[in-house]
Amino acid sequence: MENTIGILHIGEESDVNENIALVIKKAFDEEQSCSLITVTEKSQIASLDGLVINLEQSSDYVKAFQWLIHLQEECSLFIWILCSEQNSELIRLYPHLSKNSVIELVSYDQGIENLGTIIKNAINYKNHLLYQMGPKKEEHDHFLDASKLCLVVHETRITLTRKEFKIIELLYQNIEDVVTYHEINEVIYGNSTGEPIEKYRVANFIFHIRNKLKEQTYFEIEIVRTKGYILTCPKKEDIFFKDINEKVLQ
């Protein structure tokens, strides 16, 4: 399995930048290859399995925060912050920026050679989870594919964004039951204040998901006024046609 690790350098270029790439490459073997890219644009993040932020000067931690604030809303991945010293401000704040990601501080004092092993162990763990959560065909030929962020219905693959997938996963797990605005908001953002704007955000996500569900005819999302949404499937129709077929055969 090909894994992609991004390296983001904050600060001046130095020999350490090349050493990071060498250490990571050395940790992975031929059977488990690893592709490395230098990150310069935020648009590159979506294709990554993990991100190394090389923070050589503790005074540059504000720049690291700017990247992390963007990442906490857009992506879920492993992030390793390689820093020259365990800045107290960084230690205090970074847990609050890990809403959808796992962030770990790695100091140069620990030895840069340990970084490769840390990254490999994390990627192995992720790949193991994805394997365990791999697509499993249900009796109705529909399933969620977490590794590709999509819903598969009768061989129709419906691609979703990360937040859309979280929502459809919650609805799928509670099929035929009402899922409230509050529950959906917590899945997307991790908390809920009960403000009206949260309801509009959820409604916007549902609007886009319902449009995508038009690619198939098995699932529908129904609106329950003032409460939330229900994911439904035509179970009653199946029973109705089954009864008709049985009567015809008699």
Number of C-alpha atoms within 10 A of each C-alpha: 8 10 18 17 25 22 21 20 20 16 15 9 10 10 7 13 16 10 13 18 19 14 16 22 16 12 19 17 10 6 8 12 13 20 15 17 14 15 18 13 8 11 8 12 19 13 12 19 22 24 23 25 21 21 22 23 14 17 10 12 18 11 12 19 15 10 14 21 15 12 21 18 17 15 20 19 20 21 23 21 21 21 20 16 16 15 14 9 10 18 11 9 11 17 13 11 18 20 18 17 18 16 21 17 17 22 19 16 10 10 9 17 16 14 20 18 16 15 21 19 12 15 20 13 12 15 16 12 13 15 12 10 13 15 17 12 13 9 7 9 11 19 21 23 20 18 13 17 19 21 23 18 20 14 11 12 18 19 17 18 15 17 18 19 21 17 24 21 20 16 21 18 12 14 17 15 13 16 21 17 20 18 15 27 19 14 15 21 14 11 13 15 10 11 9 8 10 18 18 12 14 19 17 11 16 20 12 12 21 14 9 13 17 12 12 15 11 15 17 16 19 15 15 12 7 9 13 18 21 20 20 17 15 12 9 9 10 10 11 11 11 12 11 10 11 9 9 8 6 5
